[in-house]
Amino acid sequence: MAHSLSGHPSGLSILAGGSTGLSDDEARILRGLRSGIEEAYEELISRYEQQLYGMIYRLLGNPTDAADVVQEVFLKVFRTINSFREQSSLRTWIYRIAVNEAHNHRRWFVRHCRCEVSMDEECAEHGPLAYTADPGRSPYEQALDSENRTLIEQALDRINPLFRTAVVLRDIQNLSYEEIAEILQVSLGTVKSRILRGREALRREITARPDQRLSEAMA
């Protein structure tokens, strides 16, 4: 499928050069992928595999499913790389594919469960939560030790998937609001609303649990 670099002694360096909207590194990798250079595939996987696995695992809550979806994401990236229009960063495009694949997998697996809140409740972009200031540290930042982090992970799995995705992208993946809006293909106001609602749902889940130490930290 991919060609080797044996005919290119300078390796990926021959692909250096900027593209509109891309960093130099992204432009280099993108040209390598489109040229079928094997090192470009390897570098892309090395750069994003762990990040994507961590995100997808938190969206699905199952390590085997997460690993399978990560493989599907890379296959889709490699198959559709020529359709990437370079209107966002390469990272944003890959994350968008990953989120969509994770959501598709979850819908397929639990389509008989109707546990999501009504979209009408969260689509009022200009409601009071949409542009509220960030209320200090996120729930995830308030529970950094491994024991509490496990409880956070469990609580994440119990909140609405729409809100969980936004919280994971912001508070765990450390993406900007603008990047999240690009990934989810929603407005900035919707991103902010989902993050705030997700954080509040996470706090409620945690404070409702018997672990007093963590509950007090989240209060």
C-alpha positions as CSV (number, residue, x, y, z in Angstrom):
1,M,0.0,0.0,0.0
2,A,2.6,2.5,1.1
3,H,5.9,3.1,-0.8
4,S,9.2,3.0,1.0
5,L,11.7,5.9,1.2
6,S,14.5,3.9,-0.5
7,G,14.3,6.2,-3.5
8,H,14.3,9.3,-1.3
9,P,17.6,9.5,0.6
10,S,16.5,12.6,2.5
11,G,13.4,10.8,3.8
12,L,10.5,13.0,4.9
13,S,12.6,16.1,4.6
14,I,11.8,16.2,0.9
15,L,8.2,16.9,1.8
16,A,8.9,20.0,3.9
17,G,6.8,23.0,2.9
18,G,3.8,24.7,4.2
19,S,0.2,24.4,3.2
20,T,-2.6,26.8,3.9
21,G,-3.9,26.2,7.4
22,L,-1.3,23.6,8.3
23,S,1.8,23.7,10.4
24,D,5.1,22.8,8.7
25,D,5.0,19.4,10.4
26,E,1.4,18.7,9.3
27,A,2.2,19.8,5.8
28,R,5.2,17.4,5.7
29,I,3.2,14.5,7.0
30,L,0.2,15.2,4.8
31,R,2.4,15.2,1.7
32,G,4.0,12.0,2.8
33,L,0.6,10.3,3.3
34,R,-0.6,11.5,-0.1
35,S,2.6,10.2,-1.7
36,G,2.3,6.8,-0.1
37,I,5.5,7.2,1.9
38,E,5.6,4.6,4.7
39,E,7.4,6.8,7.2
40,A,4.6,9.3,7.0
41,Y,2.1,6.6,8.1
42,E,4.3,5.5,10.9
43,E,4.8,9.1,12.1
44,L,1.1,9.8,12.1
45,I,0.4,6.7,14.1
46,S,3.2,7.4,16.6
47,R,2.0,11.0,17.0
48,Y,-1.7,10.3,17.5
49,E,-2.3,6.7,18.6
50,Q,-2.1,7.2,22.4
51,Q,-4.0,10.5,22.3
52,L,-6.8,8.9,20.3
53,Y,-6.9,5.8,22.4
54,G,-7.2,7.8,25.6
55,M,-10.0,9.9,24.2
56,I,-11.9,7.1,22.6
57,Y,-11.6,4.9,25.7
58,R,-13.2,7.7,27.8
59,L,-16.0,8.0,25.3
60,L,-16.7,4.2,25.1
61,G,-15.5,2.9,28.5
62,N,-14.2,-0.3,27.1
63,P,-10.5,-0.9,26.2
64,T,-11.1,-3.5,23.6
65,D,-13.7,-1.4,21.8
66,A,-11.4,1.6,22.1
67,A,-8.5,-0.2,20.5
68,D,-10.7,-1.4,17.6
69,V,-12.1,2.0,17.0
70,V,-8.5,3.5,16.9
71,Q,-7.6,1.1,14.2
72,E,-10.8,2.0,12.3
73,V,-9.9,5.7,12.6
74,F,-6.4,5.3,11.1
75,L,-7.8,3.1,8.3
76,K,-10.3,5.8,7.5
77,V,-7.7,8.5,7.6
78,F,-5.4,6.6,5.3
79,R,-8.3,5.8,2.9
80,T,-9.7,9.3,2.8
81,I,-6.5,11.5,3.1
82,N,-7.0,12.8,-0.4
83,S,-10.4,14.2,0.5
84,F,-8.9,16.3,3.3
85,R,-9.5,19.9,2.2
86,E,-6.9,21.5,4.5
87,Q,-9.6,23.9,5.9
88,S,-8.6,22.9,9.4
89,S,-5.5,21.5,11.0
90,L,-4.7,17.9,10.3
91,R,-5.1,17.1,14.0
92,T,-8.6,18.6,14.1
93,W,-9.6,16.6,11.1
94,I,-8.3,13.3,12.6
95,Y,-10.0,14.1,15.9
96,R,-13.3,14.7,14.1
97,I,-13.0,11.3,12.4
98,A,-12.2,9.7,15.8
99,V,-15.2,11.3,17.6
100,N,-17.5,10.3,14.8
101,E,-16.3,6.7,14.8
102,A,-16.6,6.5,18.5
103,H,-20.1,7.8,18.5
104,N,-21.1,5.5,15.6
105,H,-19.7,2.6,17.5
106,R,-21.5,3.5,20.7
107,R,-24.8,4.1,18.8
108,W,-24.5,0.7,17.1
109,F,-23.7,-1.0,20.4
110,V,-26.4,0.6,22.6
111,R,-29.0,1.8,20.1
112,H,-31.7,0.1,22.2
113,C,-30.9,2.4,25.1
114,R,-32.4,5.8,25.1
115,C,-30.5,7.4,27.9
116,E,-29.4,10.6,26.2
117,V,-31.2,13.8,27.2
118,S,-33.3,15.6,24.6
119,M,-31.3,17.6,22.1
120,D,-33.7,20.4,22.7
121,E,-32.3,20.8,26.2
122,E,-28.8,21.6,25.0
123,C,-29.3,23.3,21.7
124,A,-30.3,26.6,23.1
125,E,-27.0,28.1,22.4
126,H,-27.8,31.5,23.8
127,G,-29.2,30.3,27.1
128,P,-27.7,31.3,30.4
129,L,-25.1,28.6,30.4
130,A,-23.8,29.2,26.8
131,Y,-21.5,32.1,27.6
132,T,-21.0,31.8,31.4
133,A,-17.4,32.3,32.5
134,D,-15.4,29.2,33.2
135,P,-16.0,28.4,36.9
136,G,-12.4,27.7,38.0
137,R,-10.7,24.4,37.7
138,S,-12.4,21.6,35.9
139,P,-13.6,18.5,37.8
140,Y,-10.8,16.5,36.2
141,E,-8.1,18.9,37.4
142,Q,-9.5,18.7,41.0
143,A,-8.9,14.9,41.2
144,L,-5.3,14.3,40.1
145,D,-4.4,11.2,42.2
146,S,-4.9,7.8,40.6
147,E,-7.7,6.7,43.0
148,N,-9.8,9.8,42.4
149,R,-9.0,9.7,38.7
150,T,-10.5,6.2,38.5
151,L,-13.7,7.6,40.1
152,I,-13.7,10.5,37.6
153,E,-13.4,8.0,34.7
154,Q,-16.4,6.0,36.1
155,A,-18.4,9.2,36.6
156,L,-17.6,10.3,33.0
157,D,-19.2,7.1,31.7
158,R,-22.5,7.9,33.4
159,I,-23.0,11.4,31.9
160,N,-24.7,12.2,28.6
161,P,-22.4,11.3,25.7
162,L,-22.8,14.7,24.1
163,F,-21.5,16.4,27.2
164,R,-18.9,13.7,28.0
165,T,-17.3,14.3,24.6
166,A,-17.0,18.0,25.1
167,V,-15.6,17.6,28.6
168,V,-13.1,14.9,27.4
169,L,-11.9,17.1,24.5
170,R,-11.5,20.2,26.7
171,D,-10.4,19.0,30.1
172,I,-8.5,15.8,29.3
173,Q,-7.3,16.3,25.7
174,N,-6.7,20.1,26.4
175,L,-8.1,21.2,23.0
176,S,-9.2,24.8,22.6
177,Y,-12.9,25.8,22.3
178,E,-12.3,26.6,18.7
179,E,-10.8,23.2,17.9
180,I,-13.7,21.4,19.7
181,A,-16.2,23.4,17.6
182,E,-14.3,22.3,14.5
183,I,-14.2,18.7,15.6
184,L,-17.9,18.5,16.6
185,Q,-19.1,20.8,13.8
186,V,-21.1,23.0,16.1
187,S,-21.0,26.6,17.2
188,L,-18.6,28.0,19.8
189,G,-21.7,28.7,22.0
190,T,-22.8,25.1,21.8
191,V,-19.3,23.9,22.8
192,K,-19.2,26.1,25.8
193,S,-22.7,25.0,26.8
194,R,-21.9,21.3,26.5
195,I,-18.7,21.7,28.5
196,L,-20.4,23.6,31.3
197,R,-23.4,21.1,31.4
198,G,-21.0,18.2,31.3
199,R,-18.9,19.6,34.2
200,E,-22.0,20.1,36.3
201,A,-23.3,16.6,35.5
202,L,-19.9,15.2,36.4
203,R,-20.0,17.1,39.7
204,R,-23.4,15.7,40.5
205,E,-22.4,12.2,39.7
206,I,-19.3,12.5,42.0
207,T,-21.0,14.2,44.9
208,A,-23.8,11.6,44.8
209,R,-21.2,8.9,45.5
210,P,-20.2,7.7,49.0
211,D,-16.5,8.6,48.6
212,Q,-16.5,11.6,51.0
213,R,-12.9,12.7,50.1
214,L,-13.7,13.1,46.5
215,S,-17.1,14.5,47.1
216,E,-15.6,17.3,49.2
217,A,-13.0,18.0,46.5
218,M,-15.7,18.5,44.0
219,A,-18.0,20.6,46.2
